[in-house]
Amino acid sequence: MSGNKETIRLENLVIGYETKTVAEGINASLNSGELTCLIGPNGAGKSTLMRTICAFQKKLGGSIFIEGKELSDYPDKELARKIGVVLTHRPQIQNMSVEELVALGRSPYTGFFGRLTEEDKRIVAEAIDMIGITSLKDRMIQNLSDGERQKVMIAKAIAQQTPLICLDEPTAFLDFPSKIETMQLLKKLCREQGKTIFLSTHDLELTLQIADRIFLMQNGTITSGTPQETAQSGALSSFIEREGIIFDKLQMRVKISR
Ligand code: ADP
């Protein structure tokens, strides 16, 4: 896409754990204004990659550049102004209202116990409005449905005003219309605000329709490209196809023989 710039570059990246290398030789980049979807079989290393890019775990080798600077050179607070993270797991937060949780998105600017300025409050209200959850703003987090809670976590990431947002399976546990709505919302944020959004998902057909770029993680490495490129290269077929399931590269559809 023209006008979009590279915001994350992975160079010869090796990820995994002390006891185990999960993937290596990862060379790929993410661009502003683009929705990049990370797909691949269970256990391929999607969460490991996501956690490594968000600095929750150390890489084993290679480099991760965020806007040209190595991730490990970022002080915590500066990184919190660059990357917003939305995890799938239910937040262990109780007795906090939706508005208060979204306001936590401002903590990289105010400090955790810092007071919100009028400007911070305006940004929080704007994030809540953008996600369409104004009617929920006084509700307690523990009383929300999974889909509503997911929207609140996305609103918090928006209030954080980071150029990059990483989401670990944001569409898991959502009903089908909510999955589509969430993906459309994230796509809109890329298009209208130039954000770089990186998410992992198992919603393959939705990804094929809406992603600007796909990272397919399998067999210990990553193939990246537009959905069309990833399909034409045969990489998607090798991920999807097995007895009774074929991937139609032209129509970009999964077909099941009955
Ligand atoms: P995915 O998200 O694609 O399902 P994960 O990143 O969760 O895959 O896991 C990738 C591999 O790393 C798996 O083989 C998993 O068993 C292993 N793994 C995950 N967490 C740890 C850990 N804390 N220590 C060692 N191995 C782990």
Boltz pocket constraint, residues with backbone or C-beta under 6 A from the ligand:
constraints:
  - pocket:
      binder: B
      contacts: [[A, 17], [A, 19], [A, 20], [A, 22], [A, 40], [A, 41], [A, 42], [A, 43], [A, 44], [A, 45], [A, 46], [A, 47], [A, 48], [A, 49]]
      max_distance: 6.0
